[in-house]
Amino acid sequence: MVDLTTTYLGLSLRSPIVASASPITDDPDVVRRLEAAGAGAVVLPSLFEEEILHEESELNRALEAGSEHFAEALDYFPSIDELPHAGDRYVERLARIKAVTSLPVIASLNATSPGGWTDHARRLQDAGADALELNLYHLAADPLLAADDVEDRDLEIIAAVREEIDIPLAVKLSPYYSAMAGFAQDVVRAGADGLVLFNRFYQPDLDLETLTVVPRVELSSPSELRLPLRWIAILSPHLAGRASLAATSGVASGTDVVKALLVGADVAMTTSALLRHGPEHVAVLESELLAWLTEREYDSVAQLRGSANHSTSGDPAAFERAGYVRTLHSWAAPHDLTPSSPSS
Ligand SMILES: Cc1cc2nc3c(=O)[nH]c(=O)nc-3n(C[C@H](O)[C@H](O)[C@H](O)COP(=O)(O)O)c2cc1C
């Protein structure tokens, strides 16, 4: 039997296949099915900083408006601490999921700025989260902010969340930092136990009737895995023994899981494939992974992990600029590009 176990953020997982944050991990029945299909862990959908701050400011406004008009209003309004907030609802959801599964449950906070909201990290820990994933999803759209400012702010958020919790902390990053290899080291120094690479950016589309921006969620394709593969290959030798690595974006088959492990990921996370094919698709990924390992006589996932990363692949340049040059030169015209003459 091939040993599929892996260690992620210090947690022992029965399999390296993890269901990443999405609405399906919010449903206790689906989480049961993910567990039955062999998932190693689940990441809950995020609690967003905006949800926390919006609710608090709305409530404050309501309380202030009430107190201006009716002196006695404050007696009728419950205190801000007594009302169920987004954070309370999230804690309840987390408890519902923990009650139905023995899988490690990773809570997720999604944030862009430092602030008092970071104390919610402790609440998620107290509610039983086995680890926390902090998602720093933002665009550097402010022309007054330099790259250093953006990175310093993110490191401040990571350090503030680290301060709140003792459970393992993973940080889900975008691929758009100007010096990713250096920044990854800083993220670990700021307190991350692992990196989740990468956030998949949803590009806004335009509606040509209303001339408005419309949000469109499109599920990923396997070619999107190449970006995390490259960076995990480059980062894994530097972070070995110091931080875990999770691949996310484009993991749709067992061979995608193999590729993620080969470049040094500890786990391969998947969402789009589960939304397309259902939670039982985890079992398909596992059987494809097992078939690949068995055919090549691997004993374990550990034996495979990192055997084709930046320092072990025998061709480190392939992950860098030389790979770009070779890729361009490898293009072959699929047909004759000579323009046809008007008479032909
Ligand atoms: C409908 C939907 C909801 C998602 N919600 C979250 C979320 O709440 N927090 C988060 O960090 N990622 C969220 N994601 C991103 C996924 O966790 C994952 O990183 C991304 O879809 C790339 O993986 P994939 O190619 O396997 O889909 C969501 C993705 C989808 C499609």
The ligand as an SDF file (V2000), in Angstrom:
LIG
                    3D

 31 33  0  0  0  0  0  0  0  0999 V2000
  -17.5220   30.0510   -5.7660 C   0  0  0  0  0  0  0  0  0  0  0  0
  -16.1710   30.1990   -5.1210 C   0  0  0  0  0  0  0  0  0  0  0  0
  -16.0610   30.7110   -3.8190 C   0  0  0  0  0  0  0  0  0  0  0  0
  -14.8150   30.8810   -3.2220 C   0  0  0  0  0  0  0  0  0  0  0  0
  -14.7450   31.3920   -1.9480 N   0  0  0  0  0  0  0  0  0  0  0  0
  -13.5300   31.5820   -1.3760 C   0  0  0  0  0  0  0  0  0  0  0  0
  -13.4260   32.1130   -0.0770 C   0  0  0  0  0  0  0  0  0  0  0  0
  -14.4100   32.4190    0.6000 O   0  0  0  0  0  0  0  0  0  0  0  0
  -12.1610   32.2960    0.4340 N   0  0  0  0  0  0  0  0  0  0  0  0
  -11.0310   31.9570   -0.2610 C   0  0  0  0  0  0  0  0  0  0  0  0
   -9.9250   32.1150    0.2610 O   0  0  0  0  0  0  0  0  0  0  0  0
  -11.1040   31.4310   -1.4950 N   0  0  0  0  0  0  0  0  0  0  0  0
  -12.3140   31.2510   -2.0690 C   0  0  0  0  0  0  0  0  0  0  0  0
  -12.3890   30.7190   -3.3290 N   0  0  0  0  0  0  0  0  0  0  0  0
  -11.1320   30.3770   -4.0270 C   0  0  0  0  0  0  0  0  0  0  0  0
  -10.8040   28.8800   -3.9110 C   0  0  0  0  0  0  0  0  0  0  0  0
  -10.5580   28.5180   -2.5700 O   0  0  0  0  0  0  0  0  0  0  0  0
   -9.5870   28.5030   -4.7590 C   0  0  0  0  0  0  0  0  0  0  0  0
   -8.4130   29.1000   -4.2170 O   0  0  0  0  0  0  0  0  0  0  0  0
   -9.7020   28.9420   -6.2180 C   0  0  0  0  0  0  0  0  0  0  0  0
  -10.9870   28.6240   -6.7320 O   0  0  0  0  0  0  0  0  0  0  0  0
   -8.6510   28.2540   -7.0840 C   0  0  0  0  0  0  0  0  0  0  0  0
   -8.7570   26.8490   -6.9780 O   0  0  0  0  0  0  0  0  0  0  0  0
   -9.4510   25.9470   -8.1230 P   0  0  0  0  0  0  0  0  0  0  0  0
   -8.7360   26.2080   -9.3870 O   0  0  0  0  0  0  0  0  0  0  0  0
   -9.3370   24.5530   -7.6240 O   0  0  0  0  0  0  0  0  0  0  0  0
  -10.8820   26.4100   -8.2030 O   0  0  0  0  0  0  0  0  0  0  0  0
  -13.6370   30.5220   -3.9340 C   0  0  0  0  0  0  0  0  0  0  0  0
  -13.7500   29.9850   -5.2240 C   0  0  0  0  0  0  0  0  0  0  0  0
  -14.9860   29.8240   -5.8220 C   0  0  0  0  0  0  0  0  0  0  0  0
  -15.0530   29.2490   -7.2140 C   0  0  0  0  0  0  0  0  0  0  0  0
  1  2  1  0
  2  3  1  0
  2 30  2  0
  3  4  2  0
  4  5  1  0
  4 28  1  0
  5  6  2  0
  6  7  1  0
  6 13  1  0
  7  8  2  0
  7  9  1  0
  9 10  1  0
 10 11  2  0
 10 12  1  0
 12 13  2  0
 13 14  1  0
 14 15  1  0
 14 28  1  0
 15 16  1  0
 16 17  1  0
 16 18  1  0
 18 19  1  0
 18 20  1  0
 20 21  1  0
 20 22  1  0
 22 23  1  0
 23 24  1  0
 24 25  2  0
 24 26  1  0
 24 27  1  0
 28 29  2  0
 29 30  1  0
 30 31  1  0
M  END
$$$$
